[in-house]
Amino acid sequence: MADAFKFDLVSPERLLVSQEVESVVIPGTEGELTVMANHAPTMTSVKPGVLTVKAAGGGTERYVVFGGFADILPEGCTVLAESAVHVDDINREDLARRIQDAREDVADAEDHETRLRAEDFLHQLTTLEGAIIPA
């Protein structure tokens, strides 16, 4: 069994997770990042996606996060999410609304850079939708 470390997942609404875990897979903006005990100090931004928590006592939980930051230290990890919810509690209508808003942002973009950012965010949301909603 791998060493355990302290993990906290915090959203503006509440503290979702605060426990000893074996690993956490974070959807970082530069790619997925697996955090384990004694990880090198790192700060990264989080993109919309599924965050997976493997508890020290066994069991795995998945949470949908919509952006934020991860602060990783050898003794623990904290994810400050813009919004987070357990994957079983995801509001499908809210996700569909976010995707529609992102499509409108792409259509309304006034310059190339703004359009690229909007297209990237739309892609992240549609990838997230595919990951959590069965076909």
C-alpha positions in Angstrom: 0.0 0.0 0.0 1.3 3.5 -0.9 1.8 6.1 1.8 -1.2 8.3 2.6 -1.3 12.1 2.6 -3.8 14.8 3.5 -6.1 15.9 0.7 -8.7 18.7 0.7 -11.1 19.6 -2.1 -12.7 23.0 -1.5 -15.3 24.8 -3.6 -16.8 28.3 -2.8 -19.9 26.5 -1.5 -18.3 24.0 0.9 -15.5 21.6 1.8 -16.2 18.4 -0.3 -13.3 16.2 0.8 -10.8 16.4 3.7 -9.2 13.0 4.3 -6.1 10.8 4.1 -5.8 9.5 0.6 -3.4 7.3 -1.4 -3.6 9.3 -4.7 -5.5 12.0 -6.5 -5.7 12.4 -10.2 -6.2 16.1 -11.1 -7.3 17.4 -14.5 -4.5 20.0 -14.9 -4.4 22.5 -17.7 -1.2 20.9 -18.9 -2.6 17.4 -18.6 -3.7 15.0 -16.0 -1.5 14.9 -12.9 -1.4 12.0 -10.4 -0.4 13.2 -6.9 0.9 10.8 -4.3 2.6 11.2 -0.9 5.9 13.1 -1.0 5.1 14.8 -4.3 7.4 17.6 -5.3 6.0 21.1 -4.5 3.8 22.2 -7.4 1.1 24.7 -8.1 -1.0 24.2 -11.2 -4.3 25.4 -12.6 -7.2 23.0 -12.9 -9.3 22.7 -16.1 -12.9 21.4 -16.2 -12.8 17.6 -15.8 -13.1 14.7 -13.4 -10.9 14.6 -10.3 -10.4 11.1 -9.0 -9.6 10.4 -5.3 -8.3 7.0 -4.1 -8.9 6.9 -0.3 -6.2 5.5 2.0 -8.7 3.0 3.4 -9.8 1.8 -0.1 -12.4 3.0 -2.4 -12.4 5.6 -5.2 -14.5 8.8 -5.5 -14.9 11.0 -8.6 -15.7 14.7 -8.6 -16.5 17.1 -11.4 -14.5 20.3 -11.2 -14.9 23.4 -13.2 -11.5 25.1 -13.0 -9.5 26.3 -10.1 -6.0 25.7 -8.6 -4.1 22.8 -7.0 -1.4 23.4 -4.3 0.7 20.3 -4.0 3.2 19.8 -1.2 5.1 16.6 -0.1 2.8 16.3 2.9 -0.6 17.1 1.3 -2.6 18.6 -1.6 -5.4 21.2 -1.7 -7.6 21.8 -4.7 -9.4 25.1 -4.7 -12.1 24.5 -7.3 -14.2 27.3 -8.9 -17.0 24.7 -8.7 -17.1 21.1 -7.7 -19.6 18.3 -7.3 -19.6 14.6 -6.8 -19.9 12.9 -10.2 -23.1 11.2 -9.0 -24.7 14.5 -8.2 -23.8 16.4 -11.4 -26.7 18.4 -12.8 -27.0 17.5 -16.4 -29.0 20.6 -17.2 -26.3 22.8 -15.6 -23.6 21.1 -17.7 -25.7 21.5 -20.9 -26.2 25.2 -20.0 -22.5 25.7 -19.6 -21.8 24.1 -22.9 -24.4 26.3 -24.6 -22.9 29.4 -23.0 -19.5 28.3 -24.2 -20.8 27.9 -27.8 -22.2 31.4 -27.6 -18.9 32.7 -26.4 -17.2 31.1 -29.4 -19.8 32.6 -31.8 -19.5 36.1 -30.1 -15.7 36.2 -30.0 -14.4 39.5 -31.4 -10.8 38.5 -32.0 -8.7 35.4 -32.7 -7.3 35.0 -29.2 -10.6 35.3 -27.5 -12.1 32.7 -30.0 -9.2 30.3 -29.3 -9.8 30.5 -25.5 -13.5 30.0 -25.9 -13.0 27.1 -28.2 -10.6 25.5 -25.8 -13.1 25.9 -22.9 -15.9 24.4 -25.1 -13.7 21.5 -25.9 -13.0 20.9 -22.2 -16.7 21.0 -21.4 -17.7 18.6 -24.2 -14.9 16.2 -23.2 -16.1 16.3 -19.6 -19.7 15.6 -20.8 -18.4 12.6 -22.6 -16.5 11.3 -19.6 -19.5 11.5 -17.2 -22.6 10.9 -19.3 -22.9 7.4 -20.8 -23.6 7.3 -24.5 
